[in-house]
Amino acid sequence: MQLAKRILQLALPSIATFSSMTFTGLLVLMIVGKMGATAIAVVGVTNILIYNMWAVCAGIQNAINYLVAQNYGSGEMRHGAER
C-alpha cells in the first residue's frame, strides 16, 4: 500500500498537467464554438499538435533527467557531458 501511495504522489503532477491541458483545450473549443465549424476544426487540430509537441518535449526532458541522474549516481558526470 505504501508503494502505491508513493507512486501516486510521483504521478500526480503529470496527471494534473495533462488534465489541465485537455481542459484548457475544451474551454477554448467552447469559446470558439460560436464562430462556426471552420474555427472549431482549426482549434481542434491545433490542440492536437500542441499537445503532441508538449508530450515530445516532456519525453526528451525525462530522458535527459534519467541520463543526468544515472551519471551523477555513478560519479561520471564528466563522461555524461561528453556524450
C-alpha positions as CSV (number, residue, x, y, z in Angstrom):
1,M,0.0,0.0,0.0
2,Q,2.9,2.4,0.8
3,L,4.4,1.8,-2.6
4,A,1.1,2.6,-4.4
5,K,0.8,5.8,-2.4
6,R,4.3,6.9,-3.3
7,I,3.8,6.1,-7.0
8,L,0.6,8.2,-6.9
9,Q,2.4,11.1,-5.3
10,L,5.0,11.0,-8.1
11,A,2.4,10.7,-10.8
12,L,0.1,13.4,-9.6
13,P,2.0,16.3,-11.2
14,S,1.9,14.6,-14.6
15,I,-1.7,13.7,-14.3
16,A,-2.6,17.3,-13.3
17,T,-0.5,18.7,-16.2
18,F,-2.1,16.5,-18.9
19,S,-5.6,17.0,-17.4
20,S,-5.2,20.8,-17.4
21,M,-4.0,20.9,-21.0
22,T,-7.0,18.8,-22.0
23,F,-9.4,21.0,-20.0
24,T,-7.9,24.2,-21.5
25,G,-8.4,22.8,-25.0
26,L,-12.0,22.0,-24.1
27,L,-12.6,25.6,-22.8
28,V,-11.1,27.1,-26.0
29,L,-13.3,24.9,-28.1
30,M,-16.3,26.1,-26.1
31,I,-15.4,29.7,-26.6
32,V,-14.6,29.4,-30.3
33,G,-17.6,27.1,-30.9
34,K,-19.9,30.1,-31.6
35,M,-17.6,31.1,-34.6
36,G,-18.5,28.1,-36.7
37,A,-17.3,24.8,-37.9
38,T,-14.1,26.0,-39.5
39,A,-12.9,27.7,-36.3
40,I,-13.7,24.6,-34.3
41,A,-11.7,22.5,-36.8
42,V,-8.7,24.8,-36.6
43,V,-8.7,24.9,-32.8
44,G,-9.1,21.1,-32.6
45,V,-6.2,20.4,-34.9
46,T,-4.1,23.0,-33.2
47,N,-4.9,21.4,-29.8
48,I,-3.7,18.0,-31.0
49,L,-0.5,19.5,-32.5
50,I,0.4,21.5,-29.4
51,Y,-0.4,18.5,-27.1
52,N,1.8,16.2,-29.1
53,M,4.6,18.7,-29.3
54,W,4.4,19.1,-25.5
55,A,4.4,15.4,-25.0
56,V,7.6,15.0,-27.1
57,C,9.3,17.8,-25.2
58,A,8.3,16.2,-21.9
59,G,9.7,12.9,-23.1
60,I,13.0,14.4,-24.1
61,Q,13.2,16.2,-20.7
62,N,12.6,13.0,-18.8
63,A,15.2,11.2,-20.9
64,I,17.8,13.9,-20.1
65,N,16.8,13.7,-16.4
66,Y,17.4,10.0,-16.3
67,L,20.8,10.2,-18.0
68,V,21.9,13.0,-15.7
69,A,20.8,11.1,-12.6
70,Q,22.5,7.9,-13.9
71,N,25.8,9.7,-14.5
72,Y,25.5,11.6,-11.2
73,G,24.8,8.4,-9.3
74,S,27.8,6.6,-10.9
75,G,30.1,9.6,-10.3
76,E,30.7,10.0,-14.0
77,M,29.4,13.5,-14.7
78,R,32.3,14.3,-16.9
79,H,31.6,11.2,-19.0
80,G,28.0,12.2,-19.3
81,A,28.9,15.7,-20.6
82,E,31.0,14.1,-23.4
83,R,28.0,12.3,-24.8
